[in-house]
């Protein structure tokens, strides 16, 4: 994920002011983690716009995501599709199943077909990638934090 560079640039520090219980601290930590993950998803172009649409290049709109990162994720999704027994391949099949249940038949809106097999496949791919980026952010930041803590302990010794 060379497009991301340093994961710490997406980190959001939690605001613990007024949080006096362990539950309140955990809630604020999770909220900060979600905000950081949202920043990374937007950077890679796998977020959802405010009006509920998935981002893509449309006439008159600015594509503010990193094209290399988005392309890398698309190629990764292709590997999820080719390896259905992997963790993320199974997740892709799960999302396809859920979307097929939610949209069992093709709908025609404004002369365009929606919820075809190809459309459901693409929707499931991007949903899987969104969840993958959330997981990537959480794990990558945890590893980075552990490395930083280990380096600080080594300097103190």
N, C-alpha and C positions, 0 to 999 in steps of 0.2 A: 504494500500500500504506500508506495513512494509518493503518490499524489497527496496523501495526508501529511507526510513529513513528521512533525512532532505532535503527538496526540494531546500533549498538555496545552496546546493553543486552543483546544475546544473545551478545556476543563472549566467548570463553573464552581467556584468555592461556595460551600453552604454558609448561610447566615444563621448562626446559632443564637443570636440575641433573643432573649425571652424564652428560649427552650430550656426547661429545667428538668424534664423527665427524659428517661431513655427513649420512650416512644416518640416524643416530640423531636428529639435529636435525630432519630432514625428517619422520621418523616422528612425533615429538612435535608438530610443527607441524600435521600432518595429523590427529592425534588430537584436538587442541584445536579444529580447524576442524570436525570431525565432531560434537564435543560442542556447539559453538555452533549448528550446523545442527539438531541434535536439539532444542535448546531452542526454536528458531524453529518447527520442525515441530509441537512440542507446543502452542505458543502459538496456532498457526493451526489445530490440530485435524487434521493430516494425518499423525500419527505412528501407530505400532502399539503397542498395550498390551502389558504384560509377558506376558499369557497368549496373545499372538498375534492377538488380535482387533483390528479396526479400530474406533476410537472413534466412538460415536454415542450419542445420548441414550437411555439405557435406564432402566427403573424402578429407583430406588434408587441410581443412580450420579450423580455430579456431573460436569457438562460444564464442564471447566475451561479451555476454549479460548475465543478471542475470536470471538464469533458474526459480527461484521461481516467479519473477515478470512476466516473459513471460507466465508461466503456469497460474498465476492468471488472466492475461489478456485474455487468451484463454477461461478460465472458464467464465469470464465476457461476452465474445462474445457469448457463448452458451446461457446466460441469455438474451442477446439482441435478439437472434433468437427466444427464447420462449416467449418473450413479444413484439410482433410486434407493439403494440399501444404506447409503450414508445418512448421517444425522440430518443434514440439511436437505438431502434428497427426499427423505421421509417427510420432512416438514413441508416441502413443496407439494408432494402428493396429498398431504392433509389439507393444505389450503385449496388445492384444485377441487377436492371432494366437497369442502365446505361451500365454495363458490358455486359449484354445480348444483348443490342442494338449494342454495339461496336463489339461484337463477336457472331453473330447470329448462327453460325454453328461450329461443332467440326472440328478442324484442326489436321492433323497428321504430326508431325515434328520428323524426326529421329526415326520413329517407335513408337513415344509416342503420345497419344491423348491429345490435349490441348483444353481448353474451353468447357469441358463437364459441365453438371449441377453441379457436385460436385466441379469441379475446379473453376467455377464462384462463387459458394457459399464460398469457402475458400478465394478466392481473395477479395470478398466483406467483409468477416469477418475481414481480416487483414487490409483492407483499413479503415474500420470503427474504428478498434482499434487504428490505427495511428492517425486518427482525434480525437478520444477520449483522447489519451495521450496529444495531443497538447492542447486540451481544459482543461484537468486536470492540466497541467503545468501552463497555464495562470491563471486559477481560484485559484489554490493552492498558487501560488506565490503572487497574489493580496491579498489574505487573510493573508498570512504570513507577507507581507509588512504592511498591516493595523494593525495587532497585534503588530508588532515591533514599529510602529509609536505611537500607543496607550500606549505601555509600556514606551516609551521615554517621552511622555507627562506626564505620571503619575510620573516618576522619577523627572522631572523638577519641578513639583508642590509641 
